[in-house]
Amino acid sequence: MKSYMDYSGYKSALPRAAMYGEQLELKEVLPVFFLEAIDKRSREKYEKDFPDESTGVKVIPIFVETG
């Protein structure tokens, strides 16, 4: 589990998740991000698959609203 406070933290979390997946010899990883709230537009923009070219692992972010 990772914590971040801004967009740059989120973007850096995706390749790190891919590296973890590569270490575990996985083709896909699904990191779960817990957010107090997220609007539809932001979900559509950020909850997208991230194919990491350097590892070959696809990162599929999942957003969960907690509020």
C-alpha positions in Angstrom: 0.0 0.0 0.0 1.3 3.4 -0.9 0.2 6.9 0.1 0.2 10.0 -2.1 -1.2 13.5 -1.8 -1.1 14.7 -5.4 -1.2 13.8 -9.1 2.6 13.3 -9.4 2.5 10.8 -6.5 -0.3 8.9 -8.2 1.6 8.8 -11.5 4.7 7.6 -9.9 2.8 4.8 -8.1 1.8 3.2 -11.4 5.3 2.2 -12.6 6.2 1.2 -9.1 3.2 -1.2 -9.1 4.4 -2.6 -12.4 7.9 -3.2 -10.9 6.3 -5.1 -8.0 4.3 -7.1 -10.5 7.4 -7.9 -12.5 9.1 -9.2 -9.3 6.2 -11.5 -8.7 6.2 -12.6 -12.4 2.7 -11.2 -13.0 1.4 -9.9 -16.3 -1.2 -7.6 -14.6 -1.5 -5.9 -11.2 -4.5 -4.1 -9.8 -3.6 -1.5 -7.2 -6.5 -0.2 -5.2 -6.6 3.5 -4.4 -8.9 4.6 -1.6 -10.3 8.0 -2.0 -12.8 10.0 0.1 -14.6 11.0 -3.1 -14.1 11.0 -6.9 -16.2 12.5 -9.6 -17.1 10.7 -12.8 -14.9 12.8 -14.9 -11.8 12.2 -12.8 -12.6 8.5 -12.6 -12.7 8.3 -16.4 -9.5 10.3 -16.7 -7.4 8.4 -14.1 -8.9 5.0 -13.7 -7.3 3.8 -16.9 -5.0 0.8 -17.7 -1.3 1.7 -17.6 0.8 -0.7 -19.8 4.3 -0.3 -18.4 6.6 -0.7 -21.4 9.8 -1.3 -19.3 8.4 -4.3 -17.4 5.7 -5.5 -19.7 3.2 -5.5 -16.8 -0.3 -3.9 -17.2 -1.3 -1.9 -14.2 -5.1 -1.6 -13.8 -5.9 1.0 -11.2 -9.1 0.6 -9.1 -10.6 3.6 -7.2 -12.7 2.9 -4.2 -14.7 5.8 -2.6 -14.7 5.7 1.2 -16.8 8.8 1.9 
